Amino acid sequence: MHTHTATGGTVPSPSTIVLVLVAAAAGHLLLVRRARRRNPALPPGRPRSGLFLGGLALLAVALLPPLGPAAHTDFRAHMAQHLLIGMYAPLALVLSAPVTLLLRALPPPGPVWSSR
């Protein structure tokens, strides 16, 4: 088991955490909109967007009050934070296929010229 010390590092403020999570959600939704504009024949990405936003919500629950500060003093809260950050949030984020969304939103590559 590892220990946390009071001088072991800095904890970001809740407003910083919220800002990063909201920026990630906004970026994801903008990519969904762009991918739908590029190819309207693709099915809507609601389940994948739900998984991504759910993963971000799990991170928010784990990092923001009341669970975030309680994890420093209560072992149960600490372990709940480990489960949310290490198991459930990554699973939801990976199942949302963000790389596939990114590839659908990017423009297609141009011609590749060979030097042969």
N, C-alpha and C positions, 0 to 999 in steps of 0.2 A: 504494500500500500504506500502511496506517496503522501507527502504532507505539504501543506501550504503555509507559508509564513507571511507575516504582515509586511515584511520588506522584500518579498520575493518578486515584486513587479507592480506595475500599475494596472488598475482595473479601469477600463473605459467607462465614461459616464453613460447613464441610460439614454440620454439624448443622442449621443454618438451612435449607440447601438441601434436606436430607432431610425436614425438617419441612414445608416448603412443598409438596414433591412428594407426600408421604404425605397431606397435607390435601386436595390436589387429587384424588388417587385416591379417598380416602374420600368426598369430596363427590360425585364422579361415581358411585360405586357406590350411594350413598344415593339419588341422583336416579334411577338405573336401577330400584332397588327401588320407589320411589314411583311411577314411571311404570308399572311392571308391575302394581302394586296398583290404579291408576286405570283401566287398560284391559288386562285379562288376555288379550284377543283378539289384541293386537298380538304379532308374532313376537318371540322373545327377542332382546335386543340384544348377544349374545355377540361377534359380529364387530366391532361398533362399540366395545364395551367393550375388546376386545383391542387395537384400534387406539389408543384413548385411553391405555390403560395402557402400550402399547408406545411411544407418543410420550413419555410421562413417563419411561420407562426410558431412551430415547435421550437425553433431557435429563440424566438422572442420570449416564449414562456420560460425557457431554460435560463436566459441571460438577464431578464428584467425582473424587477421586484414583483412578487414577494419571494420567488424561488432563488433568484440570483444572489441576493445578500444573505439569505438563510443558508445557502450552501456552505458558507464559511464557518458556521457554528453548529449546524445540525447534520449529522451523518446521513440521515434519510434524505434530506434535501440535496446533499452532495451527490448521493448515488442516483437520485432522480435526475439531477443535472447531467451526470455522466451518461445515463441511458438516453436522454433526449438529444444531447449533443453528439454522442458517439454512435448511436444505433438508429434511432427513429428519424431524426431530421435528415441524415445523409441518405437513408433509404428512400425517403420521399423525394429528395432532390435528384437522386440518380434516376429514379423511375420516371421523372418528368422529362427525361431526355433533352437537357438543355443544349447539348452539342448538336443534336439533330435540328433543333429549332434554329440555332445559330447558322448552320449550313443552309437551311431553307431560306433564311432571311438575307444572306449575303448574295451579291450578284454572282452570276456564273463566271468562271475564269475565261480569260481571253485565249486566243490561239497561242499555242506554245511553238516557238520557232526553234528548230534544232540547228546546230552548227555543223551537221554532217554534210 
